[in-house]
Amino acid sequence: MSQDETGDGQPAELPEYAERVLDVADLIPPGRVMTYGDVAEWLGDGGPRQVGRVMALYGSAVPWWRVVRADGALLPGHELRALDHYRAEGTPLREASSRADGHLPRLDMRRARWDGSGGGGDGGPLGGRGEETHI
């Protein structure tokens, strides 16, 4: 039985914190990213590890590649899938140096990081209330 199923094979109800994390991930616009810490700060609850745990367990239901490590490194074990998404969405990348392991690019966090304001079509996680946050 997987962790997301009940004993009768039915999907388990998501914990409330997990729902909140996934809601934020859903709001990140294509071509932009938030770090695990950004999501936790936005929610005012938990920390990067808690957000990472939620994404590891439940993130496949949302654009998981938009919630990232603060250093811009691609998610180990999912680098190529994530890279396909980043390229399709036009997410800013920094090409890897020839000394880098696997020569994989990193996210250009200065340009790709989303602070939750505008650009999300619906006002981002702010819900269009006109408030602004700087993460």
VENFENKA-V500299 format. One record per residue. N is the residue number from 1. SS is DSSP state (A for helix, B for strand, O for the rest). OMEGA is omega in degrees with one decimal (* if undefined). D_LAST is the distance of its C-alpha to the last C-alpha in whole Angstrom. Layout:
{{N & SS & OMEGA & D_LAST} {N & SS & OMEGA & D_LAST}}
//
This chain:
{{1 & O & 177.8 & 38} {2 & O & -177.8 & 34} {3 & O & -178.8 & 32} {4 & O & 177.1 & 31} {5 & B & 172.8 & 35} {6 & O & -178.6 & 37} {7 & O & -179.0 & 40} {8 & O & 177.3 & 42} {9 & O & 179.1 & 40} {10 & O & 177.6 & 38} {11 & B & 178.0 & 34} {12 & O & 176.2 & 32} {13 & O & 179.1 & 30} {14 & O & 171.8 & 26} {15 & O & -176.1 & 25} {16 & A & 179.4 & 23} {17 & A & 179.1 & 20} {18 & A & 177.9 & 20} {19 & A & -179.2 & 21} {20 & A & 178.3 & 17} {21 & A & -178.7 & 16} {22 & A & 176.1 & 18} {23 & A & 178.3 & 17} {24 & A & 179.4 & 14} {25 & A & 178.9 & 15} {26 & A & -176.0 & 17} {27 & A & -178.8 & 15} {28 & O & -176.9 & 13} {29 & O & 174.6 & 16} {30 & O & 179.0 & 18} {31 & O & -179.8 & 17} {32 & O & -179.4 & 14} {33 & B & 168.3 & 12} {34 & B & 176.6 & 9} {35 & B & 175.9 & 10} {36 & A & 178.7 & 11} {37 & A & 177.1 & 9} {38 & A & -179.0 & 6} {39 & A & 179.2 & 9} {40 & A & 178.9 & 10} {41 & A & 178.5 & 7} {42 & A & -178.9 & 8} {43 & A & -176.1 & 11} {44 & O & -174.1 & 12} {45 & O & 176.7 & 14} {46 & O & 179.9 & 15} {47 & O & -178.3 & 14} {48 & A & -178.5 & 13} {49 & A & 178.8 & 17} {50 & A & 178.1 & 18} {51 & A & 178.2 & 15} {52 & A & 178.7 & 17} {53 & A & 177.7 & 21} {54 & A & -178.6 & 20} {55 & A & 179.1 & 19} {56 & A & -176.6 & 22} {57 & A & -169.5 & 25} {58 & A & -171.0 & 24} {59 & A & -177.6 & 21} {60 & A & -179.7 & 24} {61 & A & -177.2 & 24} {62 & O & 175.7 & 21} {63 & O & -174.2 & 20} {64 & A & -176.5 & 19} {65 & A & 179.1 & 19} {66 & A & 174.9 & 15} {67 & B & -163.6 & 14} {68 & B & 173.9 & 14} {69 & O & -177.5 & 14} {70 & O & -179.0 & 12} {71 & O & 177.7 & 15} {72 & O & 178.0 & 16} {73 & O & 179.6 & 19} {74 & O & -175.7 & 20} {75 & O & -179.4 & 21} {76 & O & -179.8 & 24} {77 & O & -179.1 & 27} {78 & O & -173.8 & 26} {79 & A & -174.4 & 25} {80 & A & 176.5 & 27} {81 & A & 179.3 & 27} {82 & A & -179.6 & 23} {83 & A & 175.8 & 24} {84 & A & 178.6 & 26} {85 & A & -178.3 & 23} {86 & A & -179.6 & 21} {87 & A & 179.3 & 24} {88 & A & -177.4 & 25} {89 & A & -178.6 & 22} {90 & O & 178.3 & 22} {91 & O & -179.6 & 19} {92 & O & -179.2 & 18} {93 & B & 171.2 & 20} {94 & B & 179.5 & 21} {95 & O & -178.2 & 25} {96 & O & 174.2 & 26} {97 & O & -179.6 & 28} {98 & O & 178.0 & 32} {99 & O & -176.0 & 31} {100 & O & 177.7 & 28} {101 & A & 176.0 & 29} {102 & A & 179.2 & 31} {103 & A & 178.7 & 29} {104 & O & 176.3 & 26} {105 & O & 172.5 & 24} {106 & B & 173.5 & 20} {107 & B & 173.2 & 17} {108 & O & -171.0 & 16} {109 & A & 178.4 & 12} {110 & A & -177.3 & 12} {111 & A & -174.0 & 14} {112 & A & -173.5 & 13} {113 & B & -178.5 & 9} {114 & O & -178.0 & 8} {115 & O & 177.9 & 5} {116 & O & -179.7 & 8} {117 & O & 175.4 & 10} {118 & O & 174.8 & 14} {119 & O & -178.7 & 15} {120 & O & 179.3 & 16} {121 & O & -178.0 & 19} {122 & O & -177.9 & 18} {123 & O & 178.5 & 15} {124 & A & -178.7 & 13} {125 & A & 179.2 & 12} {126 & A & 178.7 & 13} {127 & O & 176.2 & 16} {128 & O & -177.1 & 17} {129 & O & 178.8 & 17} {130 & O & 176.4 & 16} {131 & O & 179.1 & 13} {132 & O & 175.9 & 10} {133 & O & 176.4 & 6} {134 & O & -175.7 & 4} {135 & O & * & 0}}
//
